Every structure is written in C-alpha cells, then in structure tokens.
C-alpha cells in the first residue's frame, strides 16, 4: 500500500478533493495537522473560524466535512496569498472567506460568534528561536501569544461552541490552564504517537464552553514497518489518496 498522500513537485500536496501548495508558507503541511483536520468534532456548526490559517489546510478539510461558512484569518502576506490561491482552486471558493489580518484586530471588528474555532497555534513558545522572522512568527508566538489567543477564542466562541488546537504536551497543559481561567474546558484530547511505544509529541485538544468529563484518545500513526496503522488509515481515508 502506498502510505503517502500524493506529493507533486513544487511542494504541492494533492488530497482526494483538493490540493495545497505551500512553497510561500513559513509553516508547511504536516501529518499531525492533517490528523487535526480529520479529527474535528462531529457537530453541525453554523460558522467556523480558522486562526492562523497558513496554507488553508484546516479550512479546506473543514469545508469538506461541514457545509457552513468558514472565515480563515492569516497575518503573513505570503501565506495569505498562497491560501487565497489554494481556496480559489478548491471546490469551496465561496464557502471559505479569507482575511489578511491580525486576529486581534479581526476579533475587535467581529460581531458574530463561531460554533467551531480551529487553530494550529505557535509551538515551543519558550524554546530557542530561529533566525527566520517568519518562522519565529509562525512557530514561537512572537505575533500572538497563547494568552492573547485564548482571549480571542473566549470573545468569539458561541455558547455551545468548540475549539480545536494542535499543540505539544508542554504547551497543551499551559493553554488548558489559560482556557480554564475564562470558563472554557478541555473536553477531548487525542494523543498523537509516531510509532508504538513512543510518547506523544503532539496532541489535538478540543475545548468547550460547557464542562464534562475529559475523554482521552490515542492515535498511533505508523506500524514499526513504516506502514500506516489501520486507525490512521480509517481517520484519514476521506482526505488522503491511496488509503
């Protein structure tokens, strides 16, 4: 079995229903981001917000799953331009509205609430930064720190809304604490593991405005042989080619 999504030259990934070009984006498409997009909650949102949309991968995966309008916000001009092209070439150019803006400014101008907020926020906020300013902005939170991100989500989430975030364990614990301080609670968490026996390097955390017992899940991406696990294949089969 071919266990890779189709990759073409020039850094373009072709999925079942859409393609993502990424050569102008500081942060590239990753397997764990695809897991986040495939593990969005089984709800029927009336409006979705994608914070720091980058290539648009999460918005495109959400558009394949849901029928409601999606607002995708990206601060980096090059990434915004690439997302614009990716959305325009997709089956959902009118479902996804794109904005070149700082999410804090966008939030101040926004009156509506969102039933689902998705974000792959900056990783490793307290670790060594690179010399690349765009990578720092995307990965280290130099543009938007976690406290500000939580404040934006708190202001824009609907009464029964959900928030999906992809973070490493150290950052997940911190952002869970910050959300708890404003009355938003962890409801589900997916521990993503590369191969059996390894500790999770990333987690998808689902937060909700209503409190309930936390459900912990686990996904192993690959077998020791390098083939995708049946669980991964089942989760991504609607998106990846050759599964």
N, C-alpha and C positions, 0 to 999 in steps of 0.2 A: 504493500500500500504506500502510495506517495503521501508522506505525512507533513507536507508543507503547503501553505496556501500559495497559489501561483504568484511568482515574483518575476516581473519583467525588467528589462534594462531601464536605467534612469531612476531607480528607486521607486518604482510603481508596483503596488500590490493589487492584484485583481481578486476580488471576492466573488461570491455567487451572483450577487445582484448589483455590485458597484465596484469601482476601482478607486484607489487612494494614491495620489502622487505626493511625495514628501521631500523632494530634493531642496526645497526652500525653507523647510521647517527645522528649527533647532532640535526639537524632540521628535524622534522617529516613532513609527508604529511598532509596538511590542506585542509579544504573545499575551502578556498579562493584561494589557489594555484591551485586547480582543476578548479575553475572559471577562473583564468588567462589562464590556458591551453586551456580551451574551448572557450575563448573569443579572441583567436589570430585572427589577421586581415585576411580578405578574399582577399589574394593576392596570387601570384604564384612565390614564391621566388626560386632563383637558389642555394642559400646557406643560412643556418641558424646557428647562434652561440648561445649557452646556457651558460651564465656566472654564475659560482657558481652552478653547476647542481645538487649537492646533490644526492638524490636518483635516479635522472634521470627522475623524473615525467614529467617535462615540455618537455624534449626532446622526451619522449615516446608519449605524447599527440600530439606533433608537427609531429612526424613520422606517426601517424595515420591520420593526416589531410593533410599533404603535402608529396610529393614524392622526394624532393630534399635532398642532403646530409646535415647532421647535425653534427656540432662539439660541443661536450659537455666538458666543462672545469671545473675541481674541484680541489681545493688546498688541502683539507683534505684527508689524505691517506685512512682512514677507509671508509669515504663516497665514495671515488673513487672506492674502491674495491667492495662496495655494488652496486654502479651504474653499474660497469662492469658486475656483475652477473645479474642485472636486465635487462640490454640491451641484454646480451647474450641469456637470456631466452625468449626474446620478439620476435615478428615476424619481427623485423627490425635490426638484429645484424650487417648488413653490411651498412645500411643507416646511423647509428649513429656511429661516431668516437669519442672515449673518450680520454681525456688527463688529466694526473695528473700534474698540473702546476699552477703557479701563473698567473692570466690572464694578468698581466702587462708584464711578460716575454713572454707569448704566443703571445701577440699582437705585440711585437717587432720583433718576428720571422715570423709573418704572412704577406704574400703579398696580398692575396685575400681580397675582400670586401664581406660583408654579406648584403643580402636584408632584413633579419629579425634577430634582436638580441633580445633574451628573457632573463630575469633575475628576480629572486625574491631576491633582494638585502637585506643587513642587515637592520633590523628595529631598531628604537629607539637609534640612534647613540649618543644622548646627555643624555640618561637616565641611571639610576643605572645599573651597570653591575653585572652579577652573578659571583660566584667563579669558574665556569667551563670554562676553557680556550677555549674549542672547541665551546661551546655555545656563548661565547663572540665573537669569530672569526666569527661565522655564523650570529649572531644577531646584533652585535654592530659595525661592520666595523673596528675592530682592525687590520684586514688584508688588507682591501680595503675600503677606504672612498669614499663618494659619488663623490667628485671632481675627484678622480682618475678613478672611474667607468665611469663618463661622458667623460673623456679624452679618455679612451679605446674605448668607443662606437663611439665617434667622429672620431677616427682614422680608425675604422673598418667598419663603415656603408657605404653602397653603395649610389650612387647619389639619388636614389629614394627609399631608404630603410626605414624600420620601426623598432621601438624599443618598446618592451612591458615590463613594470615594474610593480611590485606589491608593494605598499607602503602605510603606514598610512597617513592621511591627512597632518600632520605636515612635514613629510619627503617629501611628494609629492610636496608641494609648493617649498621647497628648491631645489629639483632636477630639477624641471621645470625651475627655475631661472638659474641654472647652465647650463642646456641644451640650454636655450635661449641665453646665453652669447657666445656660439660657433655656433649659427645659426641652432640649431635643435629645433623644435617647437612642443608643445603639439597639437595633432590633435583630439584625442578621449579620453574620460575618463569614466570609469564605477565605480559608487559609489556602494559598496557592503554593504548591510544592513542586519543585522541578522534577525530582525523581524520588522513588520510595526511600524512606529513611532520613531524608533531609528535613531541616527545619524550614518553615515558610519564610520566604524573603519579602513577600508582598501579601496584602490582604485586601479584599473588597469588603468595605463596611457599608451597611445600609442603616441609615438613621431615620427616625420617625418622630413626629411631634407628639405621639401618644406612646406611653410606656408599656412594655410587655416583656416576658422572659426572653433573654437573648438566645437565638438559635445559632450554633456554631457548626459550620460545614467545612469540608476539606476536599480539595481537588488536586490530584497528582497529574501533572502534565504528561510525563513520558515514562514508559517502562524502562528498565535497565538496558534493554536492547536499543533504545532510542526511538521506538515506535510510540505514537500517541496512545494513551490509555483509552479504554472504552468510554470512561466517564468524560474525558476531554472531548473525544470524538462526538459523543452524543450532545454535549453542550454547544459545540461549535459547528455542527453539521449544517445548520441553516446558513452559515456565513462562509466557512472555508470551502474551497474547492477540494475535491479528491478525498473527502472523508466519507 
